[in-house]
Amino acid sequence: MSKFKPAAWPRQLRSQHWYGGTSRDTIYHRGWMKNQGHPHDLFDGRPVIGILNTWSDLTPCNGHLRELAEKVKAGVWEAGGFPVEVPVFSASENTFRPTAMMYRNLAALAVEEAMRGQPIDGAVLLVGCDKTTPSLVMGAASTDIPSIVVTGGPMLNGYFRGERVGSGTHLWKFSEAVKAGEMTQEEFVEAEASMSRSSGTCNTMGTASTMASMVEALGMALSGNAAIPAVDSRRKVMAQLSGRRIVQMVKDDLKPSDIMTKEAFENAIRVNGAIGGSTNAVVHILAMAGRVGIDLTLDDWDRLGRDIPTIVNLMPSGKYLMEEFFYAGGLPVVIKRLGEAGKLNKDALTVSGESIWDEVKDVRNWNEDVILPVEKALTQQGGIVVLRGNLAPKGCVLKPSAASAHLMKHRGRAVVFEDIDDYKAKINDEALDIDETCVMVLKNCGPRGYPGMAEVGNMGLPPKVLRKGITDMVRISDARMSGTAYGTVLLHTSPEAARGGPLAIVRDGDFIELDVDARRIHLDISEEEMQRRLADWRPSVEPPASGYAKLFHDHVEGADTGADFDFLKGCRGSPVGKDAH
């Protein structure tokens, strides 16, 4: 059982460094707050709860979080706390260029300092779109102030001409259909209206839904949080209950470091395999673990996920969407299944103050076509696969549940794209020397190369291959791909090309061998030839001269360790800021 022991209450909280007493400094802080109409007795030592809100008109997934914030406030007031809403940096996957991933670490820094430098005793992390979830959890982990996550929830199912439409997944599918001549451009535009028909994040098991599941599996959100649709009234109830709960967490001094243990991260990795979660979870979970000083590696991902069947029948791996997942019982059912199979650290503590097993042991599965029996799993080996070899000495990752079985062992001729612009310039050229047996190779799209490691790894196939009815080819890059995407796509190849990793020296016509069962990825050239090419290699990516781009370029780590900044891992400091007044 957990060794956590609640702190004594009452006691002086950190917010009283700002608001307690009658000195000039405290009157300065308290007096300005009163211009909002707050009565004097609100500053009596009760928990001050920061509602860290990633709402933005330019983050469509999180466009409804202001409404949820009001429900969180209601819960905080009910529990005797003092809620304050704090807008924080919001990195939107669908609007930020060059990619939201470049700004995940910036957002985490901003959140960390917003918590450290202001009078907050506890935090409710209001998140949704892909990078907002890990960035806020990373920031909270670095300050180690009591925190609870509330996600915005997925949007409703989409439908087009009687077909269930998954956000993201069908964008890729319809786009390929247009290139193959199976769908007109006019039909594609018509289908657009069905892809995002309510507030919320992607309705597939994309990265947003995956990360919502990850924080629930880690114990950082109340049980059942991950799958409630954004527009369902129960999402508002979850927000209000979380507002109530964070007040007690502050009183108990229940912190992220008490919850985000090695055992909790192991639970999250296994859950990711069971849900067919996004490969993006790898870089985010590694970064989050680094912030609490947990030794988590790519080898843990491969070891823990290797024998986990994918039992959640959702796009892009399956056929349903998040709405059906919620109605079937949601993530608690999946966690219970893992517990029954002996694949869960049952005593892991959650924000509720109870163990993760106590939270789920009595739940029921209401639809076994959505949450499948193990014998009907989409794949028996559902976890993220980590492959290594002379092409990826520090590893690359593959999502088996979204890949093609016939390509899991393959040898093919490399067709190389030096960067994403080179890919775009060549891919539709009928003269391109490529067929379905080839291996598509994309370089210079890693953390330093793009910069930011954009979601371009699921390269669309050439039209002349699509017209044959081929829908998948082996693709390898140092990029990421959207969690809504699918295919036999090897990602996060480390070291990346922009750092001089072996991917940088692959040439057209080289042969590449893939063997998923053997966890092997190999470039078929001699060691002598590889060393000669590496010695001749020169970087093609110009380092930025100034600004955040330079900070990112100079300090971002590789994807194999989470792509966090090298000066931030495991460096929790005092959460109390210096009072300058």
Backbone torsions as a table, in degrees:
resi	resn	phi	psi	omega
1	MET	NA	160.8	180.0
2	SER	-63.4	143.1	178.4
3	LYS	-91.5	6.6	-177.7
4	PHE	-64.0	133.3	176.8
5	LYS	-123.0	119.7	-178.6
6	PRO	-57.7	144.2	177.7
7	ALA	-71.2	161.2	177.2
8	ALA	-69.6	144.5	175.5
9	TRP	-137.3	137.2	4.5
10	PRO	-81.4	159.3	174.5
11	ARG	-155.3	168.8	179.0
12	GLN	-78.7	128.6	178.3
13	LEU	-94.2	166.5	-175.6
14	ARG	-64.2	-29.0	180.0
15	SER	-62.6	-21.2	180.0
16	GLN	-73.3	-13.8	171.4
17	HIS	-64.4	-24.4	178.2
18	TRP	-96.8	-43.0	-165.0
19	TYR	-109.5	-10.7	-174.2
20	GLY	-91.0	139.5	175.1
21	GLY	98.3	-169.2	-174.4
22	THR	-128.1	19.1	178.7
23	SER	-71.1	167.8	177.5
24	ARG	-58.7	-40.9	-176.3
25	ASP	-65.9	-46.8	-178.9
26	THR	-67.4	-36.5	176.8
27	ILE	-65.4	-35.3	176.1
28	TYR	-59.0	-52.0	-178.8
29	HIS	-65.9	-47.8	-173.8
30	ARG	-70.6	-40.3	-176.6
31	GLY	-62.6	-42.4	179.2
32	TRP	-65.7	-36.3	177.4
33	MET	-62.7	-31.3	-177.1
34	LYS	-69.2	-14.5	179.5
35	ASN	-69.5	-5.9	174.8
36	GLN	-94.0	3.7	176.5
37	GLY	90.9	21.6	180.0
38	HIS	-84.3	127.3	177.8
39	PRO	-63.6	154.5	-176.0
40	HIS	-60.0	-35.0	-174.2
41	ASP	-73.4	-7.7	174.9
42	LEU	-70.2	-15.5	-177.6
43	PHE	-101.3	29.7	-173.1
44	ASP	-88.0	8.7	179.7
45	GLY	108.2	-0.4	176.6
46	ARG	-67.5	157.7	-178.6
47	PRO	-61.0	127.7	172.3
48	VAL	-93.2	119.9	-174.0
49	ILE	-109.6	117.7	175.4
50	GLY	-84.2	123.5	174.7
51	ILE	-96.5	97.9	-175.2
52	LEU	-83.1	106.7	-166.9
53	ASN	-108.0	122.3	177.6
54	THR	-95.5	24.8	173.9
55	TRP	-61.3	140.9	172.0
56	SER	-164.4	142.7	173.5
57	ASP	-63.6	-22.3	179.2
58	LEU	-98.0	11.4	169.1
59	THR	-122.3	81.6	-172.0
60	PRO	-55.2	-35.9	179.9
61	CYS	-58.9	-29.2	-174.6
62	ASN	-107.4	15.3	-174.1
63	GLY	-64.6	-15.0	-178.3
64	HIS	-103.5	6.8	-172.9
65	LEU	-71.8	-20.5	174.9
66	ARG	-62.3	-40.1	178.4
67	GLU	-64.6	-42.2	177.7
68	LEU	-65.4	-33.9	179.8
69	ALA	-59.8	-36.4	179.0
70	GLU	-64.6	-35.1	177.6
71	LYS	-71.9	-36.0	175.0
72	VAL	-62.0	-44.8	178.8
73	LYS	-57.5	-42.7	-179.7
74	ALA	-59.6	-42.8	179.2
75	GLY	-64.9	-39.8	178.9
76	VAL	-64.3	-46.1	178.0
77	TRP	-58.1	-44.8	-177.7
78	GLU	-59.9	-34.2	-177.5
79	ALA	-88.5	3.0	176.4
80	GLY	89.3	19.3	177.2
81	GLY	-99.4	179.9	-178.8
82	PHE	-123.3	100.6	-176.1
83	PRO	-83.3	138.2	173.6
84	VAL	-132.6	125.2	-178.9
85	GLU	-87.1	130.8	-175.1
86	VAL	-126.9	111.9	175.7
87	PRO	-71.1	136.4	179.4
88	VAL	-129.7	165.8	-176.9
89	PHE	-53.0	129.8	-176.6
90	SER	-121.5	107.7	-178.5
91	ALA	-95.5	105.5	-176.3
92	SER	-89.0	127.6	179.1
93	GLU	-65.0	-31.6	-173.2
94	ASN	-96.4	6.3	175.8
95	THR	-131.8	-29.4	-174.2
96	PHE	-73.7	135.1	171.4
97	ARG	-121.4	144.5	6.5
98	PRO	-74.2	-25.6	176.0
99	THR	-168.3	146.1	179.2
100	ALA	-62.0	-26.3	-178.7
101	MET	-61.9	-29.9	178.0
102	MET	-62.7	-25.8	-174.3
103	TYR	-105.2	1.7	176.9
104	ARG	-58.7	-46.0	-178.0
105	ASN	-68.9	-35.5	176.0
106	LEU	-63.5	-44.2	178.0
107	ALA	-61.8	-40.7	178.8
108	ALA	-63.7	-40.6	176.4
109	LEU	-61.9	-44.6	-178.3
110	ALA	-63.5	-41.8	179.2
111	VAL	-65.0	-44.7	179.7
112	GLU	-56.4	-46.2	-177.5
113	GLU	-74.9	-30.7	174.6
114	ALA	-62.8	-36.8	178.6
115	MET	-77.1	-42.5	-175.8
116	ARG	-70.7	-37.5	-171.6
117	GLY	-92.0	-0.7	-176.3
118	GLN	-126.0	160.3	-174.5
119	PRO	-76.8	72.7	-178.8
120	ILE	-118.5	126.2	178.1
121	ASP	-92.7	-26.4	179.0
122	GLY	-154.2	163.2	-175.5
123	ALA	-136.9	140.4	167.5
124	VAL	-105.7	120.1	-175.8
125	LEU	-94.8	104.3	-178.7
126	LEU	-91.3	110.7	-169.8
127	VAL	-135.9	175.4	177.9
128	GLY	-173.1	-78.0	-177.5
129	CYS	-56.6	148.3	-166.9
130	ASP	-33.1	-62.0	-170.0
131	LYS	-79.1	-17.0	-179.0
132	THR	-67.5	-32.8	-179.3
133	THR	-67.4	-57.8	-179.8
134	PRO	-64.4	-34.9	-176.7
135	SER	-64.8	-41.7	179.8
136	LEU	-71.3	-37.7	177.9
137	VAL	-67.2	-38.9	177.2
138	MET	-61.6	-44.9	178.9
139	GLY	-63.6	-43.0	179.3
140	ALA	-65.8	-37.4	179.1
141	ALA	-64.2	-36.3	-178.6
142	SER	-69.7	-32.0	177.3
143	THR	-88.1	-26.1	-178.8
144	ASP	58.7	37.5	172.1
145	ILE	-90.1	140.3	179.2
146	PRO	-47.7	128.3	-173.5
147	SER	-145.9	148.9	176.5
148	ILE	-138.3	141.8	-176.7
149	VAL	-97.8	135.7	169.2
150	VAL	-126.1	116.2	178.1
151	THR	-90.9	158.7	-177.8
152	GLY	-77.1	-20.5	178.1
153	GLY	90.3	158.5	-178.9
154	PRO	-79.5	155.5	175.2
155	MET	-73.9	169.4	179.6
156	LEU	-70.8	162.6	176.7
157	ASN	-56.6	145.5	170.6
158	GLY	-101.0	151.5	176.2
159	TYR	-138.2	137.4	175.8
160	PHE	-138.4	114.2	179.4
161	ARG	52.4	44.3	175.9
162	GLY	83.7	-3.2	-179.5
163	GLU	-101.1	134.5	176.0
164	ARG	-67.1	127.6	-174.5
165	VAL	-113.2	122.4	177.4
166	GLY	-97.3	129.0	179.8
167	SER	-60.2	136.0	-177.3
168	GLY	82.9	-63.8	-177.0
169	THR	-54.4	-47.1	-179.1
170	HIS	-78.3	-19.8	172.3
171	LEU	-60.8	-47.7	178.0
172	TRP	-65.8	-43.3	-176.8
173	LYS	-63.3	-48.4	-177.8
174	PHE	-67.6	-37.2	179.1
175	SER	-62.0	-42.7	177.2
176	GLU	-66.7	-35.6	178.6
177	ALA	-64.5	-36.4	176.7
178	VAL	-64.4	-45.2	180.0
179	LYS	-64.6	-31.5	-179.2
180	ALA	-83.1	-4.5	-178.5
181	GLY	79.6	15.3	-178.4
182	GLU	-94.6	-9.1	-177.8
183	MET	-146.6	139.8	178.8
184	THR	-84.3	159.9	177.1
185	GLN	-62.3	-35.7	179.0
186	GLU	-64.5	-40.2	177.4
187	GLU	-66.6	-36.5	178.2
188	PHE	-61.4	-45.0	179.0
189	VAL	-65.7	-38.1	177.8
190	GLU	-63.1	-39.0	-179.1
191	ALA	-68.6	-23.3	-177.7
192	GLU	-53.7	-38.4	-176.7
193	ALA	-65.5	-21.9	-177.3
194	SER	-90.2	-6.2	-172.9
195	MET	-83.0	-27.1	-175.8
196	SER	-140.5	78.7	-169.6
197	ARG	-104.1	8.7	173.0
198	SER	-156.0	172.0	172.7
199	SER	-60.1	154.9	173.3
200	GLY	124.4	176.8	179.8
201	THR	-86.6	-178.8	178.3
202	CYS	-51.9	140.9	-178.3
203	ASN	-90.9	3.5	173.8
204	THR	-93.9	178.5	171.7
205	MET	-84.4	58.6	174.9
206	GLY	-81.6	-165.3	-174.4
207	THR	-68.2	-37.2	-179.6
208	ALA	-62.3	-48.5	179.2
209	SER	-67.6	-35.0	177.1
210	THR	-63.0	-47.0	-178.2
211	MET	-69.2	-31.8	172.9
212	ALA	-62.2	-38.8	177.1
213	SER	-69.7	-36.8	-179.8
214	MET	-64.0	-43.7	-178.6
215	VAL	-69.4	-31.6	175.2
216	GLU	-69.0	-42.1	178.9
217	ALA	-66.7	-31.5	176.0
218	LEU	-71.9	-16.3	-176.9
219	GLY	91.5	9.0	-176.2
220	MET	-89.6	-2.3	175.5
221	ALA	-133.3	157.6	177.3
222	LEU	-64.1	148.9	-177.9
223	SER	-60.1	131.2	-179.9
224	GLY	95.4	-4.7	-175.6
225	ASN	-62.5	-37.0	-164.7
226	ALA	-61.9	-40.5	-164.5
227	ALA	-103.2	-8.6	-176.7
228	ILE	-61.5	124.3	179.6
229	PRO	-57.1	149.1	-176.2
230	ALA	-57.6	-36.2	-173.9
231	VAL	-96.0	1.4	177.4
232	ASP	-76.5	138.0	-178.8
233	SER	-60.5	-24.7	179.8
234	ARG	-69.0	-20.4	173.1
235	ARG	-65.4	-39.7	177.5
236	LYS	-67.4	-38.2	177.1
237	VAL	-61.7	-42.8	178.2
238	MET	-59.5	-41.0	179.6
239	ALA	-63.2	-43.3	-178.4
240	GLN	-68.0	-41.4	178.4
241	LEU	-64.1	-36.0	178.0
242	SER	-67.5	-36.6	175.1
243	GLY	-61.6	-40.1	175.9
244	ARG	-64.8	-44.4	-172.3
245	ARG	-66.1	-37.6	-175.6
246	ILE	-63.6	-29.3	178.8
247	VAL	-63.5	-44.6	178.6
248	GLN	-68.9	-34.2	177.0
249	MET	-61.0	-39.0	177.0
250	VAL	-65.1	-44.4	179.2
251	LYS	-60.8	-38.7	-180.0
252	ASP	-81.3	-14.6	-173.4
253	ASP	59.6	46.3	177.3
254	LEU	-87.4	109.5	-167.7
255	LYS	-109.1	164.7	176.3
256	PRO	-54.3	-38.2	-178.9
257	SER	-66.7	-22.9	176.3
258	ASP	-75.6	-25.8	-173.3
259	ILE	-101.8	-43.5	-174.6
260	MET	-85.5	70.0	-179.9
261	THR	-93.8	173.0	177.0
262	LYS	-59.3	-38.8	179.7
263	GLU	-63.8	-37.7	178.7
264	ALA	-67.1	-41.3	178.3
265	PHE	-65.9	-35.3	175.8
266	GLU	-63.5	-40.4	175.9
267	ASN	-60.0	-44.3	-177.9
268	ALA	-63.0	-42.1	-179.7
269	ILE	-62.8	-42.2	178.9
270	ARG	-67.1	-40.1	177.5
271	VAL	-61.5	-39.8	180.0
272	ASN	-59.2	-39.8	176.9
273	GLY	-65.6	-40.5	-177.2
274	ALA	-68.8	-30.6	-178.8
275	ILE	-93.1	-5.5	-173.7
276	GLY	67.0	44.6	-172.1
277	GLY	-72.8	167.4	-175.5
278	SER	-66.6	144.7	172.6
279	THR	-63.5	-22.4	177.5
280	ASN	-61.7	-24.4	178.3
281	ALA	-58.9	-27.8	-177.7
282	VAL	-61.8	-53.4	-176.9
283	VAL	-68.1	-32.6	-178.7
284	HIS	-74.4	-43.7	-179.8
285	ILE	-66.3	-39.9	176.8
286	LEU	-61.7	-41.0	179.1
287	ALA	-66.8	-42.3	179.7
288	MET	-64.1	-41.2	178.7
289	ALA	-63.6	-39.9	178.7
290	GLY	-60.0	-35.2	-178.6
291	ARG	-68.5	-24.6	177.1
292	VAL	-104.4	11.0	175.4
293	GLY	73.0	24.7	178.7
294	ILE	-89.9	131.7	179.3
295	ASP	-80.6	95.0	-179.4
296	LEU	-125.1	136.1	-175.5
297	THR	-133.6	172.1	173.9
298	LEU	-59.1	-34.0	179.1
299	ASP	-61.9	-34.1	176.3
300	ASP	-63.9	-40.1	178.3
301	TRP	-60.3	-44.6	-178.5
302	ASP	-71.0	-43.5	-178.2
303	ARG	-63.8	-46.0	-173.6
304	LEU	-79.1	-27.4	-177.7
305	GLY	-93.6	-9.0	-169.5
306	ARG	-59.3	-39.1	-176.1
307	ASP	-112.0	28.0	179.2
308	ILE	-100.3	115.2	177.7
309	PRO	-74.1	144.8	175.9
310	THR	-84.7	110.4	-173.5
311	ILE	-110.4	-0.7	178.7
312	VAL	-98.3	115.2	-170.9
313	ASN	-88.2	63.9	-176.8
314	LEU	-118.9	151.6	171.2
315	MET	-62.5	145.5	8.9
316	PRO	-86.2	-8.1	-178.0
317	SER	-80.7	-35.1	-176.5
318	GLY	-120.4	-143.5	-171.4
319	LYS	-120.5	-15.1	-176.1
320	TYR	-98.9	-178.0	-178.1
321	LEU	-129.1	177.2	-172.1
322	MET	-61.6	-31.1	178.4
323	GLU	-57.3	-49.7	179.1
324	GLU	-64.3	-35.6	178.5
325	PHE	-60.3	-42.9	178.6
326	PHE	-63.7	-46.7	-179.0
327	TYR	-62.5	-29.5	180.0
328	ALA	-76.2	-14.6	180.0
329	GLY	129.0	-13.0	173.4
330	GLY	69.9	-161.3	-173.3
331	LEU	-62.8	-33.7	178.6
332	PRO	-54.5	-33.6	178.7
333	VAL	-66.7	-41.3	179.5
334	VAL	-64.2	-44.8	-179.9
335	ILE	-62.8	-40.0	177.9
336	LYS	-61.8	-42.3	179.0
337	ARG	-59.0	-42.5	178.8
338	LEU	-64.3	-39.9	177.6
339	GLY	-62.4	-42.3	179.5
340	GLU	-66.5	-27.1	179.9
341	ALA	-89.2	3.0	-179.5
342	GLY	74.6	23.6	-177.4
343	LYS	-113.9	30.6	-178.1
344	LEU	-138.8	135.1	169.3
345	ASN	-79.3	92.4	-168.1
346	LYS	-65.5	-26.1	-175.3
347	ASP	-87.6	0.6	-179.2
348	ALA	-58.1	133.1	-175.4
349	LEU	-78.8	146.4	176.4
350	THR	-121.4	170.4	179.3
351	VAL	-61.4	-17.9	178.1
352	SER	-72.1	-14.4	-174.2
353	GLY	90.4	-5.7	178.6
354	GLU	-108.1	168.6	178.1
355	SER	-75.5	159.4	-179.4
356	ILE	-65.2	-31.8	179.9
357	TRP	-70.4	-41.4	178.0
358	ASP	-60.6	-29.8	179.9
359	GLU	-69.9	-30.4	-168.6
360	VAL	-117.5	-8.7	-167.9
361	LYS	-61.3	-21.7	-176.8
362	ASP	-107.7	7.2	-177.7
363	VAL	-76.0	162.3	-179.5
364	ARG	-127.4	152.3	174.8
365	ASN	-92.7	121.3	-176.2
366	TRP	-99.6	-0.8	178.2
367	ASN	-157.4	102.4	-176.2
368	GLU	-81.5	4.2	169.8
369	ASP	-92.2	-15.7	177.6
370	VAL	-97.1	-51.0	172.8
371	ILE	-106.6	101.9	-165.6
372	LEU	-79.3	152.5	166.4
373	PRO	-63.6	152.9	-176.8
374	VAL	-57.0	-37.5	-177.3
375	GLU	-69.4	-14.6	177.4
376	LYS	-111.1	19.2	-177.3
377	ALA	-56.8	149.9	177.5
378	LEU	-60.5	-38.5	173.2
379	THR	-153.0	144.0	-179.2
380	GLN	-79.5	-17.5	178.6
381	GLN	-117.8	76.7	-168.9
382	GLY	-90.4	-13.4	-176.4
383	GLY	-68.5	164.5	175.9
384	ILE	-63.4	129.1	179.2
385	VAL	-93.5	135.7	176.4
386	VAL	-110.9	120.6	179.1
387	LEU	-109.8	146.9	177.7
388	ARG	-134.9	164.7	178.8
389	GLY	162.9	-170.3	-176.4
390	ASN	-69.7	-15.1	176.1
391	LEU	-88.6	-21.0	-179.7
392	ALA	-142.9	72.7	-176.9
393	PRO	-58.0	-32.6	179.1
394	LYS	-101.7	9.6	171.6
395	GLY	104.8	156.3	165.9
396	CYS	-143.0	164.2	-172.6
397	VAL	-122.5	153.8	179.1
398	LEU	-142.0	142.6	177.7
399	LYS	-103.4	99.2	-174.1
400	PRO	-60.3	-34.7	-176.0
401	SER	-67.9	-17.6	178.9
402	ALA	-108.1	5.4	-176.4
403	ALA	-101.4	172.3	-179.9
404	SER	-98.9	128.4	-175.4
405	ALA	-58.4	-37.8	-175.0
406	HIS	-72.3	-11.3	179.9
407	LEU	-103.6	4.1	-176.3
408	MET	-72.5	-14.8	168.9
409	LYS	-133.7	115.0	-168.8
410	HIS	-155.6	146.2	172.0
411	ARG	-130.2	125.6	-175.7
412	GLY	-148.1	162.5	179.6
413	ARG	-79.7	133.9	-178.0
414	ALA	-75.1	133.6	167.6
415	VAL	-115.9	114.1	-165.2
416	VAL	-102.9	135.9	171.9
417	PHE	-119.7	121.2	-173.1
418	GLU	-68.8	-27.6	175.1
419	ASP	-162.7	-178.6	-174.1
420	ILE	-68.2	-30.2	177.4
421	ASP	-68.5	-37.5	176.6
422	ASP	-64.1	-40.7	176.8
423	TYR	-60.3	-49.2	-177.5
424	LYS	-62.9	-33.8	-179.1
425	ALA	-72.0	-27.1	-172.3
426	LYS	-104.6	-29.6	-162.2
427	ILE	-63.0	-30.6	-178.2
428	ASN	-94.3	4.7	-179.4
429	ASP	-77.4	119.7	-179.4
430	GLU	-63.9	-19.5	-179.9
431	ALA	-84.7	-5.2	179.3
432	LEU	-60.3	128.9	-177.3
433	ASP	-81.8	87.4	-175.6
434	ILE	-153.0	144.9	170.0
435	ASP	-142.6	-178.1	-171.9
436	GLU	-68.4	-14.4	178.5
437	THR	-83.6	-11.0	-176.1
438	CYS	-75.2	164.8	173.0
439	VAL	-112.1	119.0	179.6
440	MET	-82.1	127.8	-175.5
441	VAL	-120.5	124.0	178.8
442	LEU	-118.5	126.2	-177.6
443	LYS	-107.7	169.1	169.7
444	ASN	56.8	40.4	176.6
445	CYS	-128.1	23.4	178.6
446	GLY	-86.6	-169.1	-176.6
447	PRO	-54.7	-43.4	179.6
448	ARG	-88.1	-28.8	-169.8
449	GLY	-75.4	-40.7	-172.2
450	TYR	-68.4	-50.1	3.4
451	PRO	-87.9	160.6	174.2
452	GLY	105.6	-10.9	174.9
453	MET	69.6	65.8	-175.1
454	ALA	-71.0	165.2	-179.3
455	GLU	-86.1	67.4	-179.0
456	VAL	-120.9	8.1	-175.9
457	GLY	-69.6	-26.0	178.3
458	ASN	-85.7	63.1	-178.2
459	MET	-53.8	129.9	174.5
460	GLY	-62.5	146.4	-178.2
461	LEU	-75.8	157.2	177.4
462	PRO	-66.8	144.0	-178.0
463	PRO	-53.8	-37.9	-176.3
464	LYS	-69.0	-23.1	173.3
465	VAL	-80.5	-42.3	179.2
466	LEU	-60.1	-36.1	-178.6
467	ARG	-66.7	-16.9	175.3
468	LYS	-80.3	-6.2	-175.1
469	GLY	90.6	6.3	177.8
470	ILE	-79.3	131.4	-178.2
471	THR	-117.4	-2.6	-178.7
472	ASP	-148.9	143.8	172.1
473	MET	-141.6	159.6	174.3
474	VAL	-71.7	130.1	178.3
475	ARG	-132.0	140.7	179.9
476	ILE	-138.5	138.6	-179.6
477	SER	-159.9	174.2	172.0
478	ASP	-98.1	12.1	179.6
479	ALA	-87.3	179.8	167.9
480	ARG	-102.3	175.6	166.4
481	MET	-137.2	155.8	177.6
482	SER	-58.3	143.0	174.8
483	GLY	-65.0	-15.0	178.2
484	THR	-85.1	-6.7	-174.4
485	ALA	-88.8	172.3	-176.6
486	TYR	-147.0	168.4	178.0
487	GLY	124.4	169.3	179.0
488	THR	-85.1	81.7	-169.1
489	VAL	-121.4	118.6	176.2
490	LEU	-94.6	128.4	-168.5
491	LEU	-128.3	169.3	172.4
492	HIS	59.4	27.7	-177.4
493	THR	-54.8	124.5	-174.2
494	SER	-128.4	140.2	-3.9
495	PRO	-66.2	150.7	-178.4
496	GLU	-71.9	164.0	-177.1
497	ALA	-61.6	-38.3	-176.6
498	ALA	-67.9	-14.5	175.7
499	ARG	-99.9	5.5	-178.8
500	GLY	85.0	21.9	174.8
501	GLY	-66.5	162.6	-177.7
502	PRO	-55.2	-27.3	177.4
503	LEU	-55.3	-30.7	-175.6
504	ALA	-65.7	-22.7	-172.7
505	ILE	-108.6	10.2	175.0
506	VAL	-68.9	138.5	-179.1
507	ARG	-122.1	155.2	172.5
508	ASP	-52.1	132.8	177.3
509	GLY	96.1	-18.8	172.8
510	ASP	-61.6	151.0	175.6
511	PHE	-103.1	140.1	-179.1
512	ILE	-122.1	134.4	178.9
513	GLU	-109.8	133.3	176.9
514	LEU	-120.5	128.1	175.3
515	ASP	-139.1	97.1	-173.8
516	VAL	-66.5	-42.5	-179.6
517	ASP	-60.0	-37.6	179.6
518	ALA	-86.0	-1.7	-179.3
519	ARG	57.0	44.3	-171.7
520	ARG	-126.2	135.8	170.8
521	ILE	-132.7	123.5	-168.7
522	HIS	-136.4	134.0	173.2
523	LEU	-94.5	120.1	-172.7
524	ASP	-81.8	68.8	168.8
525	ILE	-133.1	161.4	-178.3
526	SER	-70.9	159.4	177.2
527	GLU	-62.3	-36.9	179.3
528	GLU	-64.5	-42.9	179.0
529	GLU	-65.7	-39.9	178.7
530	MET	-62.1	-44.8	-179.1
531	GLN	-66.5	-34.7	177.5
532	ARG	-65.5	-43.7	179.5
533	ARG	-65.7	-42.2	179.9
534	LEU	-63.3	-37.1	179.0
535	ALA	-67.0	-31.2	180.0
536	ASP	-84.4	-10.7	-173.7
537	TRP	-69.6	140.7	172.9
538	ARG	-130.8	141.0	-178.6
539	PRO	-63.4	141.0	178.1
540	SER	-105.3	-7.1	-179.3
541	VAL	-96.4	120.8	179.1
542	GLU	-75.9	126.1	177.5
543	PRO	-68.2	141.5	178.4
544	PRO	-63.6	151.8	-176.6
545	ALA	-86.7	-26.7	-174.3
546	SER	-160.9	178.8	173.2
547	GLY	74.6	-169.3	-179.4
548	TYR	-61.4	-34.1	179.2
549	ALA	-58.0	-39.1	178.0
550	LYS	-68.9	-43.6	176.6
551	LEU	-56.5	-45.5	-179.3
552	PHE	-62.7	-50.4	-178.3
553	HIS	-58.1	-43.1	-174.0
554	ASP	-75.8	-24.8	-169.9
555	HIS	-123.1	-7.5	-179.0
556	VAL	-70.9	137.0	176.6
557	GLU	-86.7	176.5	179.2
558	GLY	-74.6	163.6	178.9
559	ALA	-62.2	-27.4	-177.1
560	ASP	-66.6	-17.5	176.4
561	THR	-116.9	9.4	173.8
562	GLY	108.8	-3.5	177.7
563	ALA	56.6	32.6	172.8
564	ASP	-86.4	176.5	175.5
565	PHE	-78.3	143.2	-174.4
566	ASP	-67.7	-17.2	-177.5
567	PHE	-97.2	8.0	-172.8
568	LEU	-113.4	-15.2	-171.2
569	LYS	-67.9	127.9	174.3
570	GLY	62.8	26.1	-174.0
571	CYS	-113.1	60.6	176.2
572	ARG	-70.8	133.9	178.7
573	GLY	-116.5	-175.0	177.4
574	SER	-62.6	129.2	-179.3
575	PRO	-77.2	-8.6	-177.6
576	VAL	-92.0	117.8	179.7
577	GLY	-73.2	157.5	176.1
578	LYS	-73.4	132.9	178.9
579	ASP	-86.2	114.7	-174.7
580	ALA	-88.3	-4.5	-172.3
581	HIS	-98.6	NA	NA
